Amino acid sequence: MPAVEELLDQHAEMLRGFLGARCRDADLTADLMQEVALRLVRASGRLDAGRNVRGYLLRTATNVWRDHLRRELVRRRGAGRVHTDEHPVAPPADARVLELELTAAVRRAVAGLPVVQREVVELRHREGLMFRQIAARLGRPLGTVLAQMRAALQRIGAAIGDYR
């Protein structure tokens, strides 16, 4: 059985291409190659000269790549938890006051709408009716109801623009 260094020299180009195609990062490829070499050294006493060394090295490289992906997945999940759990963001002290002010501004904007627009908004948001149902209830064409809703939303948006 050839020495470990000789095996790695013989198959280095193939292994580098195999791993490089997966990670597309030269530094990571070098790190993964080191791990393949380490595993080959550890297994050198068990290797048989009659075995398919190339197949063994490819299988080892595949396992090294999969292990890397698993570690990376665990690291990212852990990092996500750290970012979400470690520094919870408390709502601003004035959040409730701002919410109440915004609600009041929306109510004022709705109250200031023309009657035909206000009816559509109230039926949609207070009663949860679909636009076809609103059109039927008000006896208006669906297109008219949709246009009235769009106009109402534009007016409301303009009225509460400072709260965004």
TAPE-V309762 format. One record per helix or strand. SS is the DSSP state (H for helix, E for strand). FROM is the first residue (numbers start at 1). LEN is the number of residues. If there is no record, write none. Layout:
ss=SS from=FROM len=LEN
ss=SS from=FROM len=LEN
This chain:
ss=H from=4 len=20
ss=H from=26 len=18
ss=H from=53 len=33
ss=H from=95 len=17
ss=H from=115 len=11
ss=H from=131 len=8
ss=H from=142 len=18
ss=H from=161 len=3
